[in-house]
Amino acid sequence: MIDEGPGSLSGGQGNPMMSGGPGMSGRPQQDDNNQRTQYTMPGILHFLQTEWARFEMERSQFEVERAELQARIAFLQGERKGQENLKQDLVRRIKMLEFALKQERAKYHKLKYGSEMNPDELKPPSFDKDNMKDEVIETNPVASPATTATWRQGRQLLRQYLQEVGYTDTIIDVRSARVRSLLGLQPQTDTGEGAQPALVNGDSMNNRRAIDQGKARGSGKMPSYVEGALMDSEASVLATFDFLANENVADDDDENLSDENEEGISADDENDERIEKSRSKIKTAGIEGMAGVDDGEAEEVLAEFDFLVSETGEGAGEAQSHGDGPEWVKKELGSPNEEWGVDQQLISKLKEEYKKERKTRKTTGGVQSGGNLASGNRKAGVTVNNNPDEELEAISVGLGELAEITVNNDADPANYDQITAPTEVFRKTWNAKYTLRSHFDGVRTLAFHPTDSVLITGSEDHTLKLWNLQKTVQSKKAASLDVEPVYTFRGHMGPVLCLAVSASGEQCYSGGMDSTIQCWNIPSSNIDPYDSFDSKVLQDTMVAHTDAVWGLSIHNTKSQLLSCSADGTVRLWSPGTKSPLLNTFTVDSEDGVPTSVDFVRCDPGQMVASFTSANTYLFDLETNKQILTLETKQNSESGSNNQINCVVNHPTLPITITAHEDRHIRFFDINTGKMIHSMVAHLDAVTCLAVDPNGLYLLSGSHDCSIRLWNLDSKTCVQEITAHRKKFDESIHAVVFHPSKPYIASAGADALAKVFV
Amino acid sequence: MIMAKVDAEESIIRRNRPGTKSENWCSWPDEPFEEMDSTLAVQQFIQQSIARDASCVDEILTPPDGQDEGVWKYEHLRQFCMELNGLAVKLQTECNPETCTQMTATEQWIFLCAAHKTPKECPAIDYTRHTLDGAACLLNSNKYFPSRVSIKESSVAKLGSVCRRVYRIFSHAYFHHRALFDEYENETSLCKRFTVFVTKYNLMSKDNLIVPILEDMQSLPSESEA
């Protein structure tokens, strides 16, 4: 009774005009009659109660009816939109067919008469007209309710009929089947048909076949003749287009490429418009992005996708409105209604199926694009390059997982997500993967290409060699792959001692025992190793040093080069300019000669140079002055021979790290010059250092034949690898991290270089 | 200078540390072959004797006692190919595809470049580069020369053809770029050493040794003996 309280109250307020009003006015009359006919109090009360119950029943029935109608309206609206989209799509297809036909005609014309046709006729189909029509249609129902009413009647009939034969389930089936077939995941049951797809287009042709098949299947299942016929015609249209598209693709190779592009662009524009219009919250663009990546001829598939997405989007809307209805009914009704209970089940089923469908689409999308890329279909990359604007558009509009998947897949399979999870990556152990054998004598230096799986080594045999890690030679041992060099740089008249690769990866600079710094244009990593001699590879020779050049450091953004030489000087260069030598730095002769230089990464105006005296100085490149002396010498144990073999700066922090002949690695604060940390790092002289691009790990090499990986945070050794053999008392000359890929490499006196992954 | 700093009391450390001046490159006291425990002992030994005096061809080519001949020949050929890079660098400046369109020495032969699938008439400079690159690949091949300590007999047989091809670089330089050849020969005595080497180990037939350097050389020792 308490529950009914608010119900009755609201009931009283709910229909005051319709029923309550007359009731109120009738009551006094009834009272009069009461007195006359002598009704008993309980009788009156009983009457009132029954009357009230009747009203209540009527009201609830009304509500139910209202809800039902509203739901129906929503459903029909959704359906109408679906039909509109279908129509729009068909119109677009017709346009495209027309365009294709026109192109064919133009081609034929050109072949026959050797002259271009009237260019106006060759305009790609613009869909403005369609959109106009759409708008008209959309406003139509509002403007003329009469037509809508008849339409609705017809629809309702149709819907009733469809419901009888289980339309809703079927339509979902068909939709998901189509989505799946679009994504090429349709199990190819009709292999008889699809066995010989014209592979001109690769995957997309397959997809297309699958679409057709899916369509054919769908139409076969379809209980509705109308829909069936529609599908059939669609399939046949598609098939025809298929044929035409085929020819178009063949033309792609020669001159029609631009046309294709135009077509693609216009289609894209159209898509964008449609995204805005359809108001569907589906992440169309994600799929669009994926489709864009998919294949060259993606535009068509893309259009198809779009259509489907908006269609399923409507499906979502449909389900949503259904979903909203009952909830609200439930609240208001208080008591569950039989009819609606059933509907709710149906709705939840719909929802579920829709969700499932979406999931399938997503996963299939992911799988497909992944598969494409994995199977070495580099077309994706090509597409990206060709139409960067389109792609960007797609991506910028694009959201959700699909877009992400695309991006991830786009990256090289070997790429490590160091950026996303550096610690995880480094928790793994590094294993020798490639052995680079081709040098005749100790490898003194090496450097990776900034982005590619390419590295350059410099050796005491006077040469530098370019290696492409993707070009490997089958080796007996599966554990490590042999790589042969793709190019040999000959120019130095003595051992090559140091090397630096420019940030663009196009140039490299090598310093040698012959006192020169050679500037090389790095040939393509896919060059034929036995190609003819190109004198342009050696771009320039920078001569100023008068003794062996032992160290080089390049600045990534300033394109400046530092060199240090046994002649006692450190020089600053601007390679590629008329007079490349910018500045020369010298120190007191008692400091000996510089052994290593490095730009200060967190302050591009400074550099550090270490000397045979074990001193390290910080220089200002502008003023040419020593700013600071790092306390490297004071902290050395023995004064006799504790030269610094290598000095590197942390990529982001003001920290300088030095490798000493006395087996130590020492860390210094650049701001104060004070030592932060000192450790015995190896069993023999530490020769080389490298800090990973994120500044988390340090790699060191030593003449004790091992390289060690250190956690910069805890200064603990994470891994030790015995990498090279000794020649005289030398073993490891250089270690390096790849700037963007999961590679480390070491260069040894045993004439080998090794790459670890 | 740095080498001078090496503590005399401690055992000598043979290193070219960063900052080493070019005159001090490898300027450490010789290490007796018996004390070399490295897998690269033969290379060390050869380089050590070359560094001592490059013109002492016979001394350089005298193997230490009990040395495996295959490895000895192999390491010497590596050294030759390595030093030929120096000649190639010099040739790059002078020998261009326009002037030396073919690999020739005397007018008798045109040498085809074996680096390609079908031997090809490469210009002399390309022949030089390709031959050296090919030799580098072969001599470093994990298949034929997996070890530098012991070498299969079948692989040793490969050395002859490498010698034959590589020798053409000497002959081309001698007949077409004489000034350059002489300059290089004066510094390194490489052609002399090579000729003695292939003759000593019978790696090439005498007919192919067209650079008349042996005659000079045969006259040289007799003069010095006199």
Interface residues (C-beta under 8 A of the other chain):
Chain A: T435 R437 S438 H439 F440 D441 D461 H462 T463 V473 S475 K476 D482 E484 P485 T488 R490 G491 H492 M493 G494 P495 L497 M513 D514 S515 P529 Y530 S532 F533 S535 D547 A548 W550 G551 A566 G592 V593 P594 T595 S596 F611 T612 S640 N641 Q643 N645 C646 E661 A685 H703 R725 K726 K727 F728 D729 E730 A749 D750 A751
Chain B: M1 I2 K5 V6 D7 I13 R14 R15 N16 R17 P18 G19 T20 K21 S22 W25 W28 E31 S38 T39 L40 Q43 Q44 Q47 R78 Q79 C81 M82 N85 G86 A88 V89 Q92 N96 P97 C113 A115 H116 C122 P123 I125 D126 R129 H130 L132 D133 G134 A136 C137 L139 N140 S141 N142 K143
